[in-house]
Amino acid sequence: MASGDSNLTQLSGRLLERGALRHTPAGFPVIEFLLTHLSTQIEADVERKVEFELNCVAIGRPARALAAANVGDSLRVTGFLAARSLKRRSPILHVNTVEFVEGTENGI
């Protein structure tokens, strides 16, 4: 990877929607879900409330973990952003790791 090719995203939030677990033609489990995030960030030395929803997809082990998750569960995910498809260029977060979080305040 070239030095300017960084694409790592870490995000905490709540599971807002979860699709059904399905399988790729190669047999890998895959699940799409929607994560909602709320936090306070500093921008130009001023606190800013940040709130958004992000489409996510998980393949393999993280997909199996998310299949058992409930809407409203608190999560911390790590992954990378990629285009949804060749035709739809809007980003989707491809989740490589998922951690279920209890009792967190910031980011949820």
GILINJO-V149688 format. One record per residue. N is the residue number from 1. RES is the residue in one small letter. PHI is phi in whole degrees, 0 to 359 (999 if undefined). Layout:
N:RES:PHI + N:RES:PHI
This chain:
1:m:999 + 2:a:290 + 3:s:298 + 4:g:264 + 5:d:259 + 6:s:287 + 7:n:206 + 8:l:231 + 9:t:234 + 10:q:241 + 11:l:210 + 12:s:246 + 13:g:176 + 14:r:244 + 15:l:288 + 16:l:266 + 17:e:215 + 18:r:219 + 19:g:280 + 20:a:281 + 21:l:291 + 22:r:231 + 23:h:230 + 24:t:288 + 25:p:303 + 26:a:276 + 27:g:95 + 28:f:280 + 29:p:291 + 30:v:217 + 31:i:216 + 32:e:256 + 33:f:207 + 34:l:242 + 35:l:251 + 36:t:251 + 37:h:235 + 38:l:218 + 39:s:202 + 40:t:245 + 41:q:238 + 42:i:259 + 43:e:224 + 44:a:53 + 45:d:64 + 46:v:234 + 47:e:290 + 48:r:226 + 49:k:282 + 50:v:244 + 51:e:216 + 52:f:200 + 53:e:242 + 54:l:226 + 55:n:288 + 56:c:225 + 57:v:221 + 58:a:230 + 59:i:233 + 60:g:83 + 61:r:305 + 62:p:298 + 63:a:295 + 64:r:297 + 65:a:296 + 66:l:289 + 67:a:297 + 68:a:267 + 69:a:283 + 70:n:251 + 71:v:305 + 72:g:100 + 73:d:298 + 74:s:274 + 75:l:229 + 76:r:233 + 77:v:239 + 78:t:227 + 79:g:183 + 80:f:221 + 81:l:268 + 82:a:212 + 83:a:294 + 84:r:301 + 85:s:199 + 86:l:295 + 87:k:270 + 88:r:255 + 89:r:272 + 90:s:295 + 91:p:284 + 92:i:225 + 93:l:274 + 94:h:270 + 95:v:273 + 96:n:262 + 97:t:224 + 98:v:225 + 99:e:232 + 100:f:275 + 101:v:242 + 102:e:240 + 103:g:74 + 104:t:275 + 105:e:252 + 106:n:277 + 107:g:87 + 108:i:241
